[in-house]
């Protein structure tokens, strides 16, 4: 069961085919995060069908050269993931968007998110991306993580997203030059 055994974390870069094979675990990861209140584009309760449709879209995106998916594993269990969307426009070939950083609620506070972000930055460098951008709900613990990794907040858009409790929350936008 997730959270009971603390094994070392490994980070894997997934192809579309590998993501397809691991879709059930990815669906469960997304559902656990959304149901725990994470602001990652969905509202709870998140059905397996809606989560599955999301991961199908990611699998399709992975077939193009503009999406990177990293997963964190403890043994055979996926405990976290993050994506990097490489800008395809000619004037944006130097930048990428960090997307959907997730760590299973039972596995948080172990450095998994930091490990995923550092691995993602290495992937960005390998893809010649020097400007990373992301957004997160204002006030979330993720803001502390991003700041500790050297991301700078450029501002907050108030009332940007709806939270599970129905509140309209601000979204903080960050960047990092690597």
N, C-alpha and C positions, 0 to 999 in steps of 0.2 A: 504494500500500500504506500502511496505517496506520503512522504514526510516521516516515515518511521526509521528508515535506514539512511544515514548520511554518507553516501558514497561520493568519490571524487566526481566532479563535473567535467564532461568533455563537450566540446563545441564542434558541431558538424555543419558543413555547407551542403544543403540539399539540392538535388536536381528536381525537376518536375516529377519524374518517375518515382524518386525516393519520397517526395512529399505525398504522392498518391498512395504509396504503400503505407505511409504513416498517418494518413488522413484521420483514422479513428482517434489516435492520440492527439493530433492537432485540434480536432473538434473538441475533445474533452478539455484541453488546455484553454481554448478560447471560451468555452462555456464557463469553466471555473473562474476565469478572470472577470468576465462580464457579470456573472452572478454574484461575484464578490464586490461589484461596484466600480470596476475599472472603466475609465472613460476612453474607450478604444473604438468608438463608432457604433456600438450596439447598446440596447437596453435589455435588462433582465425581465423575465426569464428568456434566455436565448435557446431556441429550439435546436436540436441536432440538425434539422433540415436547413435552417438559416445558416448555422455555422458551417455545415458541409458545403453550401452554395458559396460561401465566402472562400473557403479553401480551394474549391474548384477554380475560382477566379485567380487565386494565387498560383495554382499549378499552371494555368494558362499563361500568366505573366512570366513565370519562370522559363517558359519555352523561348521567350525573346531574350535578348542580351541585356535587358534593362532592369531586371529584378534579381535580388540576392536574398536568400532565406537561410538564416542560421538557426540551429536549434541547440539547446543545452540539454544534455542527457546525464542522468545518473543511472548507470547500468543501461538497461534497454528502455528506460522510461524517459520520455520527453518531459522536462520540467520547466522549460522556457523557450522563447523564440524571439526573434527580431528580424525585420526586413529592411533592406535598403533599396530604394527606388532611384535608379540612375536616370537623370534627366536626359531625354533623347534629343532635345532641340539643339541645333548647332551652337547657339549662343549660351547654352547651359551645360555643355559637355564637361565642365569642371565641377559640377555640383550634384548633390544627391539628397534625398529626403529619408530620414530615419523614420520607420513606421512600425507600429504595433509591437513595441517592446512589452513582453509578457513573461512573468514568472508565476508558476503555480502558487496560489495563496499559501499552501502548506510548506513551500520551499523558500519563502522570502527571508531576507536578512542573512543570507549566506554568501553574498557577493556574486550571485548568478547574473543579475542584471548588469553589474559592472563588467563581468567577464564577457558577457554577450556584446556589450557596447565596445569594449576594447577590440574584440575580434572583428566587429563590424567596421570599426575605423581602419583596421588593417586591410579589410576587403576594399574599402573605399580608396585607400592609398594605392592598392594594386590595380584598381580601375581608373587611376589618375584623377580621382575626385578630391578636390581640396577644400570645398565648401560644403558643410553638412548643415541641414536645417531640420527642425522638428517642432512639434507643438505638443503640449500636455495641458491637462486641466489645471487651472490656477489653484495653488495651494496643495496639490498632491505631493506625496513624498518623492515622486520622481523628479521634482524640481531640484531637490537637494542633490540627488544623484547626478543630474546633468550639470549642475554648477560645479560639483566636485571633479567632474571630468573635463572642465574647461569650457563648457558651453556658456554663452552669454545670452541673457534675455534681452530681446529687442523691444518687447512690449506685450501688453495683454489686450485682447479684444474682449470687452465685457459681454456677458449674455451670449456666448458663442455656441455653447452646447447644452443639451438637456441631460441632466443626470438622472439616475434611477429614481431619486426622490422627487423628480419633477422640477427641481430648481434649474434656472438658467445660469450656468457657470461660465466664468471667463476662461479663455484659453491663452496660455502663455506661449510665446513663440521664441525659439532659441536658435542660435547658429554657433558653429565652430569652424575655424579655419585650421586645416591640418596640413 
